Amino acid sequence: MRHPARRPARTLGVLLGAGLLASALPSVSGAAEPAQPSPKAPRVTDGPGTNYAVDDPFTSDRTEWWRQDRFGMFIHFGAYSNLEGEYTRQDGTVCQDAEWIMRQCDIPKDAYEKQAATFDPSGFDAKKVVKAAKDAGQRYIVITSKHHDGYAMWPTKVNKWNLRDHSSFDKRRDIMRELKKEADKAGIKLGFYYSIWDWHDPDFADPATFPKYKKRMYAQLKELVGEYDPALLWFDGEWDAENPTNRWSPKDGAELERYVKGLKPSLLVNNRVGKRRVADGDFGTPEQEIPGQPVDGQPWESCMTLNGHWGFARYDHEWKSAAELTRNLLSTASRSGNYLLNIGPDKKGRVPDESVRRLRAMGDWLRANGQGRAVYGAGYSGLVEKPSWGEVSREGSKKLHAAVTEWPGKGRPLHLKARVPFDITGARVLGSGQKVTVKKSGDGFDITPSGDAVADTATVIELAVKSPGGVRGKGEGLKAEIWDNDSFEGTPKVTRTDGGINYAWRFDGSPDASVPADNFSTRWSGSIQPRYTDTYTFSTVSDDTAKVWIDGKLVIDAGVPHDPRVDKGTVKLKAGEKYDIKVEHREQGGEAHMKLLWSSPQQQQEVVPGSQLYKD
């Protein structure tokens, strides 16, 4: 993860690494060629006609478990854990850091390797780790398999810079296999963090030798997927940096994503596989923050720490309270996000008691009175504005869960501001038989509980809601006309029906095998039928240009060439009516993406489905 001192506060942009690493080439065989020939990699390019967008992550079966689970455990554990956050220099001064200690404390490589040779996490207990996650209500785990120091936490055959071959740990043990076994028993998904940036491998920084590093990286990832069958790969270390130089490019990311999904098509991959853009991976990764609204264009997961560090630091006692952590989880779920909460085992592999207690308290709250329904499978409420007194999430189409963190007191109302017309047909306080009255008031509703709060952290009021049903269309998609030039000139090369606009052609693909990967244009036309009477937000994820017209009105005008980004526009539509729609995309060289999404107070964000599109 990014070092805390290097992390700009409250930003969703690509974070840039900085700082220097004073180091010599490694004396261990960390950069050696594999002891056995690396397996032949699947092809990373397919050529013209290829679309790498295999599904819509907002709605697909592949991502459903992740969208339902909402709450995961992050584990930062590696050779840096052996120092427990402190390094004593030769002059006697002490430098403090955690997972970035090698770099931030300028530890010479030979000294870092020497301390790693004493690493003996004999106290790592997979059963206890999984139990801590289970007790917390966390439904998936992501553990560091290799951090920026390049040290592998599984017995890789690719080099000797790993827990089996360069430590004092029992060579018969494999903590990744132990964790996988216990996670499977508990019904918890397991994923692996893997750093692209590698401070230890001398081939990483030199463009002439980088292909050698990349071959070893691919071989290690093939080991992880083949040996442990993870549900998710969580990449990191993709940002531009120096010493060692990090030149990871969007094209490198596209190839890596293609490679790992070729190993296992159901894998989920985060956006740090590329350059942390909306077009990379399956989901975004805001760090140490919770966005104020649902993130446009891509599902998302916020990763955060229990204290101030990712790895174990014996001096860090600034623990967040269980109440704060639970409220963070509620805030995240109410914006359709996931919460990946980190623990850092000590040098023996033991999880700090302070972490376990806070996690257990979160789980106690989730289990009590069915309050977990405000989190698991829940998402953005849409129907109401965020209130000042708590968070509101939506479960399906018929229930809202209002998590009240500032209880008004007996007989005093909580106001909910409605974004669209709907009715509340029932209300109850989970864990209490107290009466709750609901009255329309001004721009929304007053909800008045008759008794006291059930829990100090948050008391959940379940609201039964009724809103107009959605009109399900019977469309098959839009007419697509594709030119082998970027200016819509002449006769289209291809004319067909596209079931939706959800394309990631990347660097080598195109809409059709007869169309080259560079300099093409596509026009989709027909009609669109909204499910609800609402103000819709249409979004495009595009590179190079995108324009959208609805009933002749230009709703999105992103006609100047740009890198992958989201553009938005709003328009009021009536349920069941059909509106003319025209969408244009131009590819002028390099990368190509084009997706059309919609959302509204009653419609969760998704790629506009073909059932609501008609080619006329």
N, C-alpha and C positions, 0 to 999 in steps of 0.2 A: 504494500500500500504506500501511498505517498506520505513522506515524512511530515508530521504536523507543522513544523516550522516552514515548510514549503507549500502549504496548502492555502490558497486564497479563500477567504471566508465567503460563504453564501453565494456560490457560483455554480452554474451548470455547464460552463464552457469547458473546453479541453484545457487541462491543467498542465503547465509546463514545468519540467524538472529543472533543477539548478544545483550548483555546488560542485565541488571537486572531489575526486577520489585519487589520493596519492597511492599508487600501487605499482608493484612489479609483476612480471608474468608469474603465473602460479608454478609452484614446485611440485604440486600434486598433479596427477594425470587427469585434471578436470576437463581438459580440452582434447583428450585423446580420441582417436577414432574408436567406434564401437568395438568391443571385444569380439562380437560376431557381426557379420554383414547386416546392415539395417534393412528391414523389410522394404520391399518396393512400395513406394507411396502410390495411392490412387492418383489419377490425373487431377491436376488442380485447375485445368482449363478445359472447356468444352468447345468454345468457338461460337461463331454466329448462330443465332437461333436459340441460345441457351438463356433461360430465365432462372436465376438462383433464388428467387422468392418462392419457396415451396409451399408456403401457407401464410395466413394472416396471424401473427403471434397474439393479437388481441382476442382471437376466437378459436384458434386451432385446438384439436385434440392433443397435439404434441405439447403444448404449453399449459394445458388445463390444470394439471396437478400443481404447477408453480403458481398459477393465478389463484387457485383455491387455497393453497397452504399459507400464503402471506407472510409467514414468520419463520426465519431460518437462523441457524447458528453459524457464525464465522469463526474459524480457529486459525490464529497466527502462531505457528510453532516451527522452529528451525534451529540451525546451528547458532544463530544470534541469541536464542533463549538460554543457551549455556552461560552467557555473560550476565543474564538477568538485569540488563540495562546499565551496567557500569563497566568501564574499561580503565585500568590503571596504566598510565604511560610509563616509560622508562624513567622520566624525571619525577615520578611519584604523583603527578596530578591525575585527577579522576575526571573522565569524560562520561557523560550520561546520554543515553539514547536507548532505543529498543531494536526493532527490526532493521533500522537503518544504521546501526551502530558502527558497522564496518566502514561505511562511507563518511558518516558525520564525525566520527572520532579519528579518521585517517589511520585506521589500523593497518599496518603493513600486511600484505597477503600471507607471508610466512607466519606471522604472529597469529593471524586469524585462523589459518589452517592448524596451527599448533593447539589453539584452544578448542577447535572443533574436534580434534582427535580425542579430547577428554569428555566429549558430550556423551552422557549416559542417561537417557530418559527412561530409566527402568521403572519409574513410578507411573508411566502412562498406562491408564486403565480404560480401555475402550468401553467397557460396560458402564463405568462411572460417567464417562463423557456422554454417552448416548442417554443414560438415565438423566443427566443434567438437562440435556436438550428436551427429552420427553417430559420431564417435570416442568420445564418452562413453557411447554406448549409449542416448541419449535418443531417444525415438521420436515425440515431438511437441514443438512450440514454441508458446509463448504470448508475444506481444510487446505492449508498451503502445502502443496506438493513440492514446489520450488519457488523460493522468493528471489529477490534481486541478487543475493549473494551466490546464486547458482547451485546451492546445496540441495540435493534431492533427498526427500524424506521417505523414499521407497528404494528397494534394492535394484536400482536401474543397472542394466547391462551396458549402457552407453558410456559411462565413465566411472571413475573411482571416487568422485567427489559426492558421496552420498552416505546416508546413515548406517548402512551395513558395512561399507568398506573404509570409511574414514570417521570412526567414532570408537567409544568404549562400550557401545550398546551390544546387547546379546545378538550375535549374528544370525541366530535361528529365528529371531522375531521380525515381523513386518507389521508396523503399526497401522499402515494403510489397509492391509488385509484384515487385521483385527477390527478396525473401525468399520469396514465394509460389512463384515460378518454380523457385528452387533447392530448396526443400522438396519440391515435387512431384517433381522429378527424383530426389531421394534417397529418396522413399517415406516422407517425414515429414509428419505432419499439422500444419497451421498454425491457430492460434487467436489471437484478439485480446482483450487487456485493454482495458476501457473504463470510465472513472470517471464515475459518476452525479453526484457532487459536482463542482461547477465554480466555482473561485475567480475566474475571469476574466469570466464572463458575468453582467452586472448583472441579468438577468431571473431568475436562478436563485433568489435568496433571497426575492423578493417574491411572496407568494401571488397577487397580482393579475396578475403578469407571468409567473409560472412556466409557464403553458400555452404561452407563446411559446418559452421555453427547451426545453420538452418536445418541441415540434414540430421544433425544430432537432436535438435529440438523436435523435429517431426518424429524421429525414432522414439524419443521419450514419451511423446504424446500417444503414439501408437501403443507403447507399453501400458500407459495408464488406462487407456480405453479398453485394450484387449484383456488386461489382467484384472481390472477392478470394476469394469462396466459402470462408470459414473453416469448419473442422470444429467450432469451439468459440468461445463468447463468455464471457469471464471478467470479470464486473462487479466493481466496488469502489466505495467511497465512499457506502455506503448508511446509515451510522450517523447518529444525531442529533448535531448540532453547531451552533455559532453562528459568526457573522462569517466567511464568509457563512452565514446560517441554512440548515440542511439539514433539511427537513421530509419527506424521502422516507418514504413510508408503505407498509405491506403491500399496500394496494390499488394504489399506483403500481407496485410490483414485480410484482403479478399481471398487470397490464395490459401491462407491458413484456415479461414472459416470453411472454405470449400473442402479442404483436406480433412478436418476433423469431422465434419458432417458426412463426409464420404466413409469414414470409419464407422460411424453410428448415426444414421439419419435422424433419430429421435433426440439427439443431444440438444440441450439448450446452451447457447453461447452468449456471453455478454458483449457489450459494444466496445470493450477495450481490446478485443481481438484485432480491431482496426485502429482508428484514431479517435475513438470515443464520440463518434458522430451518430446522428439519427439513422444513417444508412448502414451502420455497422452492427452485426450481431442481431440477437433477438430482443434485448432489453437494455435500457440505459442504466447508468450507475452513479447517481449523485452520491457524494461522499461527505459524511459528517454533516448532513443537512437534510431537511425535508421540504421539498418544493411546496409552494403555497397553493398550487392547483394541480390537477392531473397533467402529466407531461404530454405535450403534443407529439404525435407521430410514432410513438414507440412505448411499449410497456416499460416499467421502471422499478428499480429496487434501490433503496437507500441503505448503504452500509455505514455502521456507526460503532463506536467503542463504548465499553462500560466505564472506562476511566479516560485518561488522556493518551493512551498508547495502544497500538495493535499488539505488539509483542509484550512479553512480561517485563516489567520494570519494577524492581523491588521497592523503589522510593516513591512510586506513584500511588497515592492513597486518595486521589480525588475521584471517588466513586460517585456515579450518578445514582440517585435514589430509585428504588423499584417503581415508585409512583411516576417519576419523570419518564422512565423507560417505557412503562405501560402506556402512558399518554402519547409518547412518540409513536408507539405501535398503532394506537387508535388514529392518530393524525395521518399516518402513512396509509392505512387501510381506507380511510375516508377519502383519499385522493387516488384510489385504485393502484396503490403501490405496495411493494413488499418491503419488509424490514429485516435486514441481515445484521444481527447483533453479535459482536466479536468477544471471544475470550482468548486469553494468552496464557497457556500453561507455563509453569516455571521450568527450570533446567532439568528437573526430574520428571517432567511431563505431568505434574499435578495441577489441576485446575484450582485457582485460588478460592478459598472459602467465601470471600467477599463476592465473587462472581456467582458462585452456586446459590448463595442465599438470595441474591437479587433475581436470578433467573427463576428460582422456585416461587418467589413471591409473585412474579408475573404470571406464572402458570396457575397459581392459586386463584388469582383474579379471573383469568380466562375460564377456568373450570367452574367457578362459583356461579350458580343461578343461570347457567347457559349464556354468560356474558361473552363467551368467545364468538357468538354469532355476529357480534359487531365487527369481527376481524376476519374469520375464515370464510372465504368465498364472498366477502363483502366488497363493496367498491364505492365509487363516487356517488353521492346521493342524487345529484342533478336537480331534483325537485325543489331543493331549498338552498338558501345561502348558508355559508358557514356561520354559526352563531358565536357570540362572544363567550358563551358559558360552556363550550365543549366542542364535540365533534359529532357529525351525523354521517353514517354510512348506510348503504342500501343493500338489502338482501333480496335478490330477484326483483320482481315487479310489484310485490304487494306489501313489503315491510321496510320501514326505516328503523334504524337503531340510533337513538340519541344518547351518546355517552356524556353525561353531565359531570363536569369537573368542578363547577361552581354552583352548588345546590342553592336554590333560592330561599329555602325555608318553607315550613308548612303554610299552605294556602297562598303562596306567592307564585306568579306565573313565569314560565319560560317562553320567550317569544321566538317563533320560527318565521322567517321571511320566505314566502313562496316565490319561486321563479316562474312557475306556470300554474294554471288552475288544476287543482286536485283536491280530493277529500280525505280526511282522516276519519276512519270508521271505528277505530278502537285504540286504546292505549293502556299499557300496564307497566309497572315498575318491576323489572326482573328481580326476584328475590324478596318481593314484598307484596302483601295483599292490599296495600293502600289504594284508595280511589284516585283516579286521575281524570280530570275534566279537560275537554278540548273545546275551544270556542274560536270561531273565525274572528280575527281582530286586525283591522287595518290592512296591511300588505301581506298578512299571513295568518298565523294561528297563535293563540295563547294556550300553553299546556301547563296545567296547574296540578302538581301532586299534593296530596293531602297530608303526607307524613314526612319523615326524615329521610336523609340519604342512606342508602344501603352500604356503601363503601366510600372511604375517604378518597381513594384513587379516582374512581369514576363510578357513577350509578347509571345504569342503562335503562332508558325508557323505550320500550318497543312500541312502535306505531304501525297500526294496520292502515294501509293507504289504498285509495282507489283512484285510478286515473284512466282516461280513455284508452281503450285497447288499440294496439298497433295493427295497421293494415299490412298483411303479408302479401307481397307481390308474387307474380308468376312469370317474371321476366327471365330472359336467358343471357342478357348482356347487351353490350353496345356494338354498333358497327365500327370496326377498326379498319382504317386505311393507312397503309405504311409505304413510305417513299424511301428510295435508296439515295436520297439527298436530304439536306437539313433545311430546305426552304419550301417544302410541299409543292415542288414544281413537277409538271408533267403528270402522267398517269401513275396512280399508285402501283407499286410493285406487288403488293399483296392486299387483298380485301377479305375480311373474315369477321366472325363474331367473337368478341372477347367477353368472358363471363364476369370480369371485373378488371379494374386497373390496379394491378399489384405486381410490379416488375422491378427486379434488381438485375439488370443486364451486366452491371459492373464494367470490367475493362475489356472483356472478350466476347460478351454475349450481345444479342440483338433480338428484335421481335420475331425474326424468321431466318431460317438458314440461308435464304436467298438475299438477305440484307446484310451488308458489312457491319462490323462492330462500331465503326466511326461514321459520323455524318449521315444520320438518318432522321426521319421525322415521322410522327404518328398522330393521326387525328381520330378521336373517338366521337361518335355522334349517335343520337337517339333521344330517349326520354328517361327521366328518373321519377320514381314514385315514392314519396316519403311515407314512412309508417305512421308518423304522428304529426299533428298540427303543432308546429314548433318553430322557433328560430334556430336554424341549423348552422353549425360551423363546418364549412368544408375546408379540408387541409390537403395540401399536396406535399409529398416528399419527393423532391426532384433534383436532377442534375442532367442537363444543363438549363433548360427553360421549361416553364409550365404556364398554361393559361386555361381558365375554366369559365365558361359562359352558362348561365341558367336562364332560360327564356329570353335569350338575347342580351342579358345583363352580364358584364364582365365582373365576375365575383373574385377571381384570383388572377392577378397580373404579375407574373414572375418571368417576364419576357427577356430580361437581361441575363446572359449566361452567368451561372453561379455554381459553386460547389454544393454537395448535398445539403439540403436545408428544408425546413418546413415553412410553407406560406399558407395564410389563412384568409378566409372571407366568410361573411355571414349573409343569410337570406331567409326570409320568412316563407314557409311552405305549409300547405294544407294536406292533411292525411288523405291518401288515396288518389289525389290529383296527379296527373302526369305533366311534367314540365320538360320542355326541350333542354337538352344538355349537349354541350360541345366541349371537348377537352383536347388541347394540343400540347405536344411535347416535342422538343428538338434536342438531338444529341449532336454536339459539334466537336467531339474528340475527347479521348480519355475515358472517363467513367460515365455510366448512364444508369439513372434510376427514375422510376415514375410510379407513384402510388396515389390513389385518391381515397381519402377517408372522410367520414362524416361523424358528427356528434351533435347532441342537443340535450336539453334538460331531461328528456325521457329516453334518449338514445345514447347508449354507451359508445365510446369511440371505437371505430372499427373501419376496415376497408369496406367501401360501399359494396354490398353483395350483389351478385348477378341477378338475384331474384327481384331486386328493386330497379333493375335497369332493362330497357327495351330498345332494340335496334330499330324499331319502327319499320 
